[in-house]
Amino acid sequence: MQYERNLANDELPLACSLSGAEQVTRGVELAALFKGVQQAEELADGYALKFPGDEAWASRLLQFIAFERACCPFFTFALIFEPAQGPIWLHIRGPEEVKGIIRDMMKPF
């Protein structure tokens, strides 16, 4: 799947709006979420992460995206639901430097 990135996203600062204490709390939440990763694939501009395909995971991933869009607006997200209740793929993308940020988020995985 290919799509064009919005050029304005390249101009957004790569900085999280959470305070230090909030980042610590969020790190614990992310560790719990990323324990569910079944597979990770590096993309040219980010990562594709495979999760279980049930409704509970769909809800968790949507909540993750909603939260991250508010504090880290430089990310681009896509969810891909495979047929027959198969796995859900979360694509996290952004400017070149974003891959290091995503790797830090995935450290527990």
C-alpha positions, 0 to 999 in steps of 0.5 A: 500500500502506498500513499503520499505523505503530507509535506507539512508533516515534514515540518512538524518538530519531532518532540513529544508534548508530554512532561517527563513524568507523563512520559514515564507513565506512557512508557509503562503503557507502551511496554504493555501494548508492545508486548502484543507485537507478533512481528515487526517489519522495518519500512522505508519511513517507519515500521509495520507491527503485527498484532492479534486480530481480535476486537480487544486489540483493535480497540487498544490500537485505536486508543494508542493512535488517538493518544499518540496523535495528540502528543506526537503529531509528527507520526502517520498511522495506518491500521490494516485488518487482514481478512477472516479475522486475521492479524491487525497491522499497525504502520507507524511512519514519519520523517526520516528521524522518526524510526529511532523514536519508534525503536525506542517505543518498541524496546520492550519488544 
